[in-house]
Structure formats: C-alpha cells, structure tokens
Amino acid sequence: MFIDNQCRACLDEKDVRDNFDFSTKVFSLNNKEKFLEYLEKLENNFPIKYRKKTEELYGTDYINIPTKLY
C-alpha cells in the first residue's frame, strides 16, 4: 500500500504495531526506495507463463512506459 508520510508514520508507531496485526506492506515517499525495491522483486519473481500472457494481451511496449515516482 502506498500512502502519505503522515499516515505511514502513524502505522509505524509502537502502540499501533503492538495492537494490530497489520501484515500489509506500507510505503510512502519517505521510503520510496524500499517501494521500488519491492516492485523490482515482484517483477523479477513474476512467473514466465504470466509474463508471456501479459505480453500476448498488451504487447511488449507496456514494459517501457516511462514512469516517475516523485
């Protein structure tokens, strides 16, 4: 989940972590490098059969669409 810095800071507080079973990965601009690493890991572990199906449906140009994370 990608949320704003303030909400992520609230979720990172000890009282919140200790009282909620919150296993969702939470990212914000403050840890955007970890978010990009997470996305890269997902891409690298994406099964080849699904990658081929994605390329069949969308072509290969979808991979090179320019994106930026500010």
C-alpha positions in Angstrom: 0.0 0.0 0.0 1.4 3.4 -0.9 0.1 6.2 1.4 1.2 9.6 2.6 4.1 10.0 5.0 1.9 11.0 7.9 -0.4 8.0 7.7 2.6 5.7 7.4 4.2 7.3 10.4 1.0 6.6 12.4 1.0 3.0 11.3 4.7 2.7 12.3 4.0 3.8 15.9 4.7 1.2 18.5 1.2 1.3 20.0 -0.3 0.7 16.6 2.1 -2.1 15.7 1.6 -3.8 19.1 -2.2 -3.7 18.9 -2.9 -4.5 15.3 -1.9 -7.5 13.2 -1.1 -5.3 10.2 0.9 -7.5 7.8 0.4 -5.3 4.7 3.5 -3.7 3.3 3.1 0.1 3.7 5.2 2.6 1.7 5.3 6.3 1.4 7.6 8.9 -0.2 9.8 8.6 2.9 10.7 5.0 2.0 10.1 5.1 -1.8 13.4 3.3 -2.4 12.1 0.3 -0.5 8.9 0.6 -2.5 10.9 0.5 -5.8 12.9 -2.5 -4.5 9.6 -4.2 -3.6 8.3 -3.6 -7.2 11.5 -4.9 -8.7 11.4 -8.0 -6.6 7.8 -8.6 -7.8 8.8 -8.2 -11.4 11.8 -10.5 -11.0 9.6 -13.2 -9.5 6.7 -12.8 -11.9 6.1 -16.3 -13.4 7.1 -16.6 -17.0 3.8 -18.1 -18.1 2.0 -14.9 -16.8 4.6 -12.7 -18.3 4.0 -14.3 -21.7 0.3 -13.9 -21.3 0.7 -10.3 -20.4 2.8 -9.7 -23.5 0.2 -11.5 -25.6 -2.5 -9.3 -24.3 -0.7 -5.9 -24.0 2.3 -6.3 -26.3 5.9 -5.6 -25.1 5.7 -1.8 -25.2 3.9 -1.8 -21.8 7.3 -2.7 -20.1 9.0 0.5 -21.4 6.3 3.0 -20.4 8.1 5.9 -18.7 7.1 6.4 -15.1 8.4 8.5 -12.3 8.0 8.4 -8.6 8.5 11.9 -7.0 
